[in-house]
Amino acid sequence: MNKISVKTLYEQDFALWIVDTVSKLKAEEFNQVDWDNLIEEIESLGKKDKRELKNRLTTLFEHALKLQYVPLPDFYRGWEVTIKRTQSQLRDILKDSPSLQNYLLEIYTDCYQEALENVQIEYDAPFPDICHFSSDIDSLLTKKNLQ
C-alpha cells in the first residue's frame, strides 16, 4: 500500500490498520509502515494509562471518604466493593507499568482534592481538607481501611 492508502486505512478501519501495521513490522517491511500514526498511537497509550490511573485514584479516594464520613450504613457494602475493585484495577495498571508508581505519587494530592470536591457536592459531611490516607502505595492499594 502506498502512504495515502495506509492513512486512509487508518482513518477508515482502525482495527484493520493495526493488523496491517503489525504484519508489516513482523515482516520487517519498515518502509511500508505508517510511522506518523504508529508514533501517535504509541504516545497515546502512555497518556491513556496516566488518565486511567488518575481516574481510578480519584474514585478510590471518593469512596474511601464516603465510607469514613457519610453515615449511610446501607451504602457501605457498595462503597467497600468499589474500593476493593478500584484497588485491584490500580494494582493491575501498576503491574503492567511499574514506572507509573512515581506518577501516582505526583498526582496523589490532586486526586484527593478532586475527590473531595466531588463528594462535597454529593454529601454534607465533615470531610477533611487534607488527605489523611496513606501515601504508601502498597497500603493504599491493599488495605480495606486506607488510613
N, C-alpha and C positions, 0 to 999 in steps of 0.2 A: 504494500500500500504506500502511496506517496504521502507526504506530510499533510496535505489538505484532506485526504480521505481519512487519515488517522484522527485528526481533530474532529472531523465530522462524526466518526465512530464514537469518540469521547463524548461528544455533545448529544448524540442520538441514543446510544446504548452503553451506559457506563459499565455494566456487568460484562458485556462482550469486550469492551475496551480493556478491562482488567485481564480477561483470558488471553486476549491478543498480546498484550504487553508482557505478561508472564511467559507466554510461549516464545516471544522474540528474545527475552532475556535468557531463557534456558538454552535457546539455540545460538546464543551469543551473536544475534543479529542486531548489534548495538546501533548501527547506523539507521535502522528502521524503527527504533523506539521513539515514542512521542515524549521526549525528555521534559519539555516545559510542563506538561500536565502531570507527568510522573513526579517531578520535583514538587509541584504544588500539592499533590495528594499526600506525599510523604510528610511535608511540612504540616499539613492539616491534621495528620494523625497525632502528632505531638500536642497540638493545640486542643484537640478533642479530648485527649486524656487529661489535660490540665483542667478543662472546663468540667469534665465529669468528676474529677477529684474535688473541685470547688463545690459543685452542686451536692455531692454526697456528704461532704464535711458539714456544709450548712444544714442539710437535712438531719444529720446526726445531732448537731447542737440544738436544733429546733425541738426535736422530740425529747432530748435529754432535759431541756429546760421545762418543757410541758410536764414531763414525768415528775420532776422535782418540785415544781412551783404551782402547778394548776391542780386544785383539789377536786378532781373528777375521776374517782376510782374506776368507774365503768369504762373509761378510756385507757387506763394504764396498760392493759394487756396489749392493745393495738399499738400503743407507743413503744412498748418493750419489743414487740415483734419488728417494728420499723427500725429501731436501734440495732437489733441483732442483725437484720438483713443488710442494713447500711454498713455496719462494721465489716461484714463479710464481703460486701462489694468493694469497700475501700481496701481491704486486705488483698483482694484479687487484683486490683489495679496496681498496687504497690509490689505484688509478687511478680507481675509481668514487667514492671518498670520501677525497680528499686530506687533509681536515681530521683524519682519524684517525691521521695520522703523529704528531701530538702525543700521542695516546693510546698509540700503540705505544711511544713513549719512556717514558711513565708506567708502563707495565706491564712494561717490559723486565726489570728486576731480579726482579720477582715470577715472571715466566715462567721465567727462568733457574733460580730456586730450585725451582720446581715440577718442571721438567725434571730438575734434579739429584737431587731426591728420588726421582723415578720411575726414573731409570737406576741409582741406588744400590740400589734394591730388586732390580733385574734383574741387575746385574753387580757383581762385586767388583773394582773398578778404582780407580786413584788420580785420581778426578775432582776438579778444583779447586773449592773452596768459593766463590770469587769469579769472576764471569763475566769471561772474557778475550776474548770475541768483540766485534767492532767494534759500537759503538752508532751508527755512521753507517748510516743506513737504506739508502742506495744500495749500500754494500759488503755489508751484511747480506743484502740481497735479490738480489745478483747474483753474488757470488764463490763459487766451488766450495769454497775453503778460507775459512771465515768469520773467521779471525784477522785 
